[in-house]
């Protein structure tokens, strides 16, 4: 009997279990084939069949967790497996079947996706708990996630077709998105630290690195020249010359411009730090000086214009010379008409020279026109960029003015409220001392805001003076002596007036919030 077969009872041939294994494998292959032909798994791809193996391993782990760890009966263990592994696979397949590439990731699909992966995490945790040792825990925990991922790959290939102008930025916050953003941010920081651009090719990165090294060494040479140390000057001069030669600055215009931009950034760092950013014009001029390219384009346009002007002048001179030659030939032709055919030949040669001169003049005019068109195009581009910057500055200025106006209005309201609060607090403190042994009652007209509060004309005049002194800027509450002297009453009576005035003013301040609340309630009733 083969050693890999289990021990069998006496009299049972070893071919019986072998035949049973063959039958089981045949049934398994037939079942997998039927699943692939079914409409439920059609179109998902062969990875779905491979995922069934991971599902089987996960089901074994969940069964052990349910029966051994949780001590559930067999019927409830089946229910546990159905709730987790069966449910997650069903959700993933349903997502693939209902996915529409035109609609993309709908809210329903995202809800099903999050639910499925939540079930996968629970299944992975239960597989890890049921693992026999720590070596197998991470492997068994990864099996449910790998099985689900094999099915999701086909789902992502079906849904991730971005339309023109569409961006895949509609993902909601979550742990997976947090990990992805942290990963991208870490690599972006590393690229920025090394001064690299992820969108550039390897050759462009190498050329940019050579230019940066050359600019840095030239800048060090400049510092050494300013320091006046001959030894350092000689050392950095050799390094700068070698770096400039390797960077092809003398033969490549783009490299030369990159070197100029880098040196502008290194030498004008102080200007950038001390720039007054409240002056947009100075900011724009400094940016253009640092970029170097606009100045080069303007210089190129001026050079082309000068070349066109030189060409036009040369054509004009050649045309004048041709006219002079033509006149001379014509004079000779008139003088040599009597000499015969020789004069006719020279006249024909003169005509050929004239035609050639005219052709050169026409070519020069075409060159001049092309140069003028290029200059006009560059001027239009510069004007368009300037207009865009001006519009942006105007919009920012308008927004700043609106914010300043809103801030000023709120500051005024806050100052008024602070004044009223301070006045109320002062009145409260004074009333606490005045009313320690008394219970003064404010007149009914004071709380209602009426003009006539007191029956006595002298006391009413004192009340008016008291209110004016409180509300006028730079003044305070009048004293009892001032009231007695101003209105001719006894100082004791004036002190009683002052106590009554404070109570009346406190009643007015207390009535203001109630009046405001009643007005707001009336407004809400009217709106309803």
QUIDA-V531057 format. One record per residue. N is the residue number from 1. RES is the residue in three letters. SS is DSSP state (2 for helix, 1 for strand, 0 for the rest). Layout:
n=N res=RES ss=SS
n=N res=RES ss=SS
This chain:
n=1 res=UNK ss=0
n=2 res=UNK ss=0
n=3 res=UNK ss=0
n=4 res=UNK ss=0
n=5 res=UNK ss=0
n=6 res=UNK ss=0
n=7 res=UNK ss=0
n=8 res=UNK ss=0
n=9 res=UNK ss=0
n=10 res=UNK ss=0
n=11 res=UNK ss=0
n=12 res=UNK ss=0
n=13 res=UNK ss=0
n=14 res=UNK ss=0
n=15 res=UNK ss=2
n=16 res=UNK ss=2
n=17 res=UNK ss=2
n=18 res=UNK ss=2
n=19 res=UNK ss=2
n=20 res=UNK ss=2
n=21 res=UNK ss=2
n=22 res=UNK ss=2
n=23 res=UNK ss=2
n=24 res=UNK ss=2
n=25 res=UNK ss=2
n=26 res=UNK ss=2
n=27 res=UNK ss=2
n=28 res=UNK ss=2
n=29 res=UNK ss=2
n=30 res=UNK ss=2
n=31 res=UNK ss=2
n=32 res=UNK ss=2
n=33 res=UNK ss=2
n=34 res=UNK ss=2
n=35 res=UNK ss=2
n=36 res=UNK ss=2
n=37 res=UNK ss=2
n=38 res=UNK ss=0
n=39 res=UNK ss=0
n=40 res=UNK ss=0
n=41 res=UNK ss=0
n=42 res=UNK ss=0
n=43 res=UNK ss=0
n=44 res=UNK ss=0
n=45 res=UNK ss=0
n=46 res=UNK ss=2
n=47 res=UNK ss=2
n=48 res=UNK ss=2
n=49 res=UNK ss=2
n=50 res=UNK ss=2
n=51 res=UNK ss=2
n=52 res=UNK ss=2
n=53 res=UNK ss=2
n=54 res=UNK ss=2
n=55 res=UNK ss=2
n=56 res=UNK ss=2
n=57 res=UNK ss=2
n=58 res=UNK ss=2
n=59 res=UNK ss=2
n=60 res=UNK ss=2
n=61 res=UNK ss=2
n=62 res=UNK ss=2
n=63 res=UNK ss=2
n=64 res=UNK ss=2
n=65 res=UNK ss=2
n=66 res=UNK ss=2
n=67 res=UNK ss=2
n=68 res=UNK ss=2
n=69 res=UNK ss=2
n=70 res=UNK ss=0
n=71 res=UNK ss=0
n=72 res=UNK ss=0
n=73 res=UNK ss=0
n=74 res=UNK ss=2
n=75 res=UNK ss=2
n=76 res=UNK ss=2
n=77 res=UNK ss=2
n=78 res=UNK ss=2
n=79 res=UNK ss=2
n=80 res=UNK ss=2
n=81 res=UNK ss=2
n=82 res=UNK ss=2
n=83 res=UNK ss=2
n=84 res=UNK ss=2
n=85 res=UNK ss=2
n=86 res=UNK ss=2
n=87 res=UNK ss=2
n=88 res=UNK ss=2
n=89 res=UNK ss=2
n=90 res=UNK ss=2
n=91 res=UNK ss=2
n=92 res=UNK ss=2
n=93 res=UNK ss=2
n=94 res=UNK ss=2
n=95 res=UNK ss=2
n=96 res=UNK ss=2
n=97 res=UNK ss=2
n=98 res=UNK ss=2
n=99 res=UNK ss=0
n=100 res=UNK ss=0
n=101 res=UNK ss=0
n=102 res=UNK ss=0
n=103 res=UNK ss=0
n=104 res=UNK ss=0
n=105 res=UNK ss=0
n=106 res=UNK ss=0
n=107 res=UNK ss=2
n=108 res=UNK ss=2
n=109 res=UNK ss=2
n=110 res=UNK ss=2
n=111 res=UNK ss=2
n=112 res=UNK ss=2
n=113 res=UNK ss=2
n=114 res=UNK ss=2
n=115 res=UNK ss=2
n=116 res=UNK ss=2
n=117 res=UNK ss=2
n=118 res=UNK ss=2
n=119 res=UNK ss=2
n=120 res=UNK ss=2
n=121 res=UNK ss=2
n=122 res=UNK ss=2
n=123 res=UNK ss=2
n=124 res=UNK ss=2
n=125 res=UNK ss=2
n=126 res=UNK ss=2
n=127 res=UNK ss=2
n=128 res=UNK ss=2
n=129 res=UNK ss=2
n=130 res=UNK ss=2
n=131 res=UNK ss=0
n=132 res=UNK ss=0
n=133 res=UNK ss=0
n=134 res=UNK ss=2
n=135 res=UNK ss=2
n=136 res=UNK ss=2
n=137 res=UNK ss=2
n=138 res=UNK ss=2
n=139 res=UNK ss=2
n=140 res=UNK ss=2
n=141 res=UNK ss=2
n=142 res=UNK ss=2
n=143 res=UNK ss=2
n=144 res=UNK ss=2
n=145 res=UNK ss=2
n=146 res=UNK ss=2
n=147 res=UNK ss=2
n=148 res=UNK ss=2
n=149 res=UNK ss=2
n=150 res=UNK ss=2
n=151 res=UNK ss=2
n=152 res=UNK ss=2
n=153 res=UNK ss=2
n=154 res=UNK ss=2
n=155 res=UNK ss=2
n=156 res=UNK ss=2
n=157 res=UNK ss=2
n=158 res=UNK ss=2
n=159 res=UNK ss=2
n=160 res=UNK ss=0
n=161 res=UNK ss=0
n=162 res=UNK ss=0
n=163 res=UNK ss=0
n=164 res=UNK ss=0
n=165 res=UNK ss=0
n=166 res=UNK ss=0
n=167 res=UNK ss=0
n=168 res=UNK ss=0
n=169 res=UNK ss=0
n=170 res=UNK ss=0
n=171 res=UNK ss=0
n=172 res=UNK ss=0
n=173 res=UNK ss=0
n=174 res=UNK ss=0
n=175 res=UNK ss=2
n=176 res=UNK ss=2
n=177 res=UNK ss=2
n=178 res=UNK ss=2
n=179 res=UNK ss=2
n=180 res=UNK ss=2
n=181 res=UNK ss=2
n=182 res=UNK ss=2
n=183 res=UNK ss=2
n=184 res=UNK ss=2
n=185 res=UNK ss=2
n=186 res=UNK ss=2
n=187 res=UNK ss=2
n=188 res=UNK ss=2
n=189 res=UNK ss=2
n=190 res=UNK ss=2
n=191 res=UNK ss=2
n=192 res=UNK ss=2
n=193 res=UNK ss=2
n=194 res=UNK ss=2
n=195 res=UNK ss=0
n=196 res=UNK ss=0
n=197 res=UNK ss=0
n=198 res=UNK ss=0
n=199 res=UNK ss=0
n=200 res=UNK ss=0
n=201 res=UNK ss=0
n=202 res=UNK ss=2
n=203 res=UNK ss=2
n=204 res=UNK ss=2
n=205 res=UNK ss=2
n=206 res=UNK ss=2
n=207 res=UNK ss=2
n=208 res=UNK ss=2
n=209 res=UNK ss=2
n=210 res=UNK ss=2
n=211 res=UNK ss=2
n=212 res=UNK ss=2
n=213 res=UNK ss=2
n=214 res=UNK ss=2
n=215 res=UNK ss=2
n=216 res=UNK ss=2
n=217 res=UNK ss=2
n=218 res=UNK ss=2
n=219 res=UNK ss=2
n=220 res=UNK ss=2
n=221 res=UNK ss=2
n=222 res=UNK ss=2
n=223 res=UNK ss=2
n=224 res=UNK ss=2
n=225 res=UNK ss=2
n=226 res=UNK ss=2
n=227 res=UNK ss=2
n=228 res=UNK ss=0
n=229 res=UNK ss=0
n=230 res=UNK ss=2
n=231 res=UNK ss=2
n=232 res=UNK ss=2
n=233 res=UNK ss=2
n=234 res=UNK ss=2
n=235 res=UNK ss=2
n=236 res=UNK ss=2
n=237 res=UNK ss=2
n=238 res=UNK ss=2
n=239 res=UNK ss=2
n=240 res=UNK ss=2
n=241 res=UNK ss=2
n=242 res=UNK ss=2
n=243 res=UNK ss=2
n=244 res=UNK ss=2
n=245 res=UNK ss=2
n=246 res=UNK ss=2
n=247 res=UNK ss=0
n=248 res=UNK ss=0
n=249 res=UNK ss=0
n=250 res=UNK ss=0
n=251 res=UNK ss=0
n=252 res=UNK ss=0
n=253 res=UNK ss=2
n=254 res=UNK ss=2
n=255 res=UNK ss=2
n=256 res=UNK ss=2
n=257 res=UNK ss=2
n=258 res=UNK ss=2
n=259 res=UNK ss=2
n=260 res=UNK ss=2
n=261 res=UNK ss=2
n=262 res=UNK ss=2
n=263 res=UNK ss=2
n=264 res=UNK ss=2
n=265 res=UNK ss=2
n=266 res=UNK ss=2
n=267 res=UNK ss=2
n=268 res=UNK ss=0
n=269 res=UNK ss=2
n=270 res=UNK ss=2
n=271 res=UNK ss=2
n=272 res=UNK ss=2
n=273 res=UNK ss=2
n=274 res=UNK ss=2
n=275 res=UNK ss=0
n=276 res=UNK ss=0
n=277 res=UNK ss=0
n=278 res=UNK ss=0
n=279 res=UNK ss=0
n=280 res=UNK ss=2
n=281 res=UNK ss=2
n=282 res=UNK ss=2
n=283 res=UNK ss=2
n=284 res=UNK ss=2
n=285 res=UNK ss=2
n=286 res=UNK ss=2
n=287 res=UNK ss=2
n=288 res=UNK ss=2
n=289 res=UNK ss=2
n=290 res=UNK ss=2
n=291 res=UNK ss=2
n=292 res=UNK ss=0
n=293 res=UNK ss=2
n=294 res=UNK ss=2
n=295 res=UNK ss=2
n=296 res=UNK ss=2
n=297 res=UNK ss=2
n=298 res=UNK ss=2
n=299 res=UNK ss=2
n=300 res=UNK ss=2
n=301 res=UNK ss=2
n=302 res=UNK ss=2
n=303 res=UNK ss=2
n=304 res=UNK ss=2
n=305 res=UNK ss=2
n=306 res=UNK ss=2
n=307 res=UNK ss=2
n=308 res=UNK ss=2
n=309 res=UNK ss=2
n=310 res=UNK ss=2
n=311 res=UNK ss=2
n=312 res=UNK ss=2
n=313 res=UNK ss=2
n=314 res=UNK ss=2
n=315 res=UNK ss=2
n=316 res=UNK ss=2
n=317 res=UNK ss=2
n=318 res=UNK ss=2
n=319 res=UNK ss=2
n=320 res=UNK ss=2
n=321 res=UNK ss=2
n=322 res=UNK ss=2
n=323 res=UNK ss=2
n=324 res=UNK ss=2
n=325 res=UNK ss=2
n=326 res=UNK ss=2
n=327 res=UNK ss=2
n=328 res=UNK ss=2
n=329 res=UNK ss=2
n=330 res=UNK ss=2
n=331 res=UNK ss=2
n=332 res=UNK ss=2
n=333 res=UNK ss=2
n=334 res=UNK ss=2
n=335 res=UNK ss=2
n=336 res=UNK ss=0
n=337 res=UNK ss=2
n=338 res=UNK ss=2
n=339 res=UNK ss=2
n=340 res=UNK ss=0
n=341 res=UNK ss=2
n=342 res=UNK ss=2
n=343 res=UNK ss=2
n=344 res=UNK ss=2
n=345 res=UNK ss=2
n=346 res=UNK ss=2
n=347 res=UNK ss=2
n=348 res=UNK ss=2
n=349 res=UNK ss=2
n=350 res=UNK ss=2
n=351 res=UNK ss=2
n=352 res=UNK ss=2
n=353 res=UNK ss=2
n=354 res=UNK ss=2
n=355 res=UNK ss=2
n=356 res=UNK ss=2
n=357 res=UNK ss=2
n=358 res=UNK ss=2
n=359 res=UNK ss=2
n=360 res=UNK ss=2
n=361 res=UNK ss=2
n=362 res=UNK ss=2
n=363 res=UNK ss=2
n=364 res=UNK ss=2
n=365 res=UNK ss=2
n=366 res=UNK ss=2
n=367 res=UNK ss=2
n=368 res=UNK ss=2
n=369 res=UNK ss=2
n=370 res=UNK ss=2
n=371 res=UNK ss=2
n=372 res=UNK ss=2
n=373 res=UNK ss=2
n=374 res=UNK ss=2
n=375 res=UNK ss=2
n=376 res=UNK ss=2
n=377 res=UNK ss=2
n=378 res=UNK ss=2
n=379 res=UNK ss=2
n=380 res=UNK ss=2
n=381 res=UNK ss=2
n=382 res=UNK ss=2
n=383 res=UNK ss=2
n=384 res=UNK ss=2
n=385 res=UNK ss=2
n=386 res=UNK ss=2
n=387 res=UNK ss=2
n=388 res=UNK ss=2
n=389 res=UNK ss=2
n=390 res=UNK ss=2
n=391 res=UNK ss=2
n=392 res=UNK ss=2
n=393 res=UNK ss=2
n=394 res=UNK ss=2
n=395 res=UNK ss=2
n=396 res=UNK ss=2
n=397 res=UNK ss=2
n=398 res=UNK ss=2
n=399 res=UNK ss=2
n=400 res=UNK ss=2
n=401 res=UNK ss=2
n=402 res=UNK ss=2
n=403 res=UNK ss=2
n=404 res=UNK ss=2
n=405 res=UNK ss=2
n=406 res=UNK ss=2
n=407 res=UNK ss=2
n=408 res=UNK ss=2
n=409 res=UNK ss=2
n=410 res=UNK ss=2
n=411 res=UNK ss=2
n=412 res=UNK ss=2
n=413 res=UNK ss=2
n=414 res=UNK ss=2
n=415 res=UNK ss=2
n=416 res=UNK ss=2
n=417 res=UNK ss=2
n=418 res=UNK ss=2
n=419 res=UNK ss=2
n=420 res=UNK ss=2
n=421 res=UNK ss=2
n=422 res=UNK ss=2
n=423 res=UNK ss=2
n=424 res=UNK ss=2
n=425 res=UNK ss=2
n=426 res=UNK ss=2
n=427 res=UNK ss=2
n=428 res=UNK ss=2
n=429 res=UNK ss=2
n=430 res=UNK ss=2
n=431 res=UNK ss=2
n=432 res=UNK ss=2
n=433 res=UNK ss=2
n=434 res=UNK ss=2
n=435 res=UNK ss=0
n=436 res=UNK ss=0
n=437 res=UNK ss=0
n=438 res=UNK ss=0
n=439 res=UNK ss=0
n=440 res=UNK ss=0
n=441 res=UNK ss=0
n=442 res=UNK ss=0
n=443 res=UNK ss=0
n=444 res=UNK ss=2
n=445 res=UNK ss=2
n=446 res=UNK ss=2
n=447 res=UNK ss=2
n=448 res=UNK ss=2
n=449 res=UNK ss=0
n=450 res=UNK ss=0
n=451 res=UNK ss=0
n=452 res=UNK ss=0
n=453 res=UNK ss=0
n=454 res=UNK ss=0
n=455 res=UNK ss=0
n=456 res=UNK ss=0
n=457 res=UNK ss=2
n=458 res=UNK ss=2
n=459 res=UNK ss=2
n=460 res=UNK ss=2
n=461 res=UNK ss=2
n=462 res=UNK ss=2
n=463 res=UNK ss=2
n=464 res=UNK ss=2
n=465 res=UNK ss=2
n=466 res=UNK ss=2
n=467 res=UNK ss=2
n=468 res=UNK ss=2
n=469 res=UNK ss=2
n=470 res=UNK ss=2
n=471 res=UNK ss=2
n=472 res=UNK ss=0
n=473 res=UNK ss=0
n=474 res=UNK ss=0
n=475 res=UNK ss=0
n=476 res=UNK ss=0
n=477 res=UNK ss=0
n=478 res=UNK ss=0
n=479 res=UNK ss=0
n=480 res=UNK ss=2
n=481 res=UNK ss=2
n=482 res=UNK ss=2
n=483 res=UNK ss=2
n=484 res=UNK ss=2
n=485 res=UNK ss=2
n=486 res=UNK ss=2
n=487 res=UNK ss=2
n=488 res=UNK ss=0
n=489 res=UNK ss=0
n=490 res=UNK ss=0
n=491 res=UNK ss=2
n=492 res=UNK ss=2
n=493 res=UNK ss=2
n=494 res=UNK ss=2
n=495 res=UNK ss=2
n=496 res=UNK ss=2
n=497 res=UNK ss=2
n=498 res=UNK ss=2
n=499 res=UNK ss=2
n=500 res=UNK ss=2
n=501 res=UNK ss=2
n=502 res=UNK ss=2
n=503 res=UNK ss=2
n=504 res=UNK ss=2
n=505 res=UNK ss=2
n=506 res=UNK ss=2
n=507 res=UNK ss=2
n=508 res=UNK ss=2
n=509 res=UNK ss=2
n=510 res=UNK ss=2
n=511 res=UNK ss=2
n=512 res=UNK ss=2
n=513 res=UNK ss=2
n=514 res=UNK ss=2
n=515 res=UNK ss=2
n=516 res=UNK ss=2
n=517 res=UNK ss=2
n=518 res=UNK ss=2
n=519 res=UNK ss=2
n=520 res=UNK ss=2
n=521 res=UNK ss=2
n=522 res=UNK ss=2
n=523 res=UNK ss=2
n=524 res=UNK ss=2
n=525 res=UNK ss=2
n=526 res=UNK ss=2
n=527 res=UNK ss=2
n=528 res=UNK ss=0
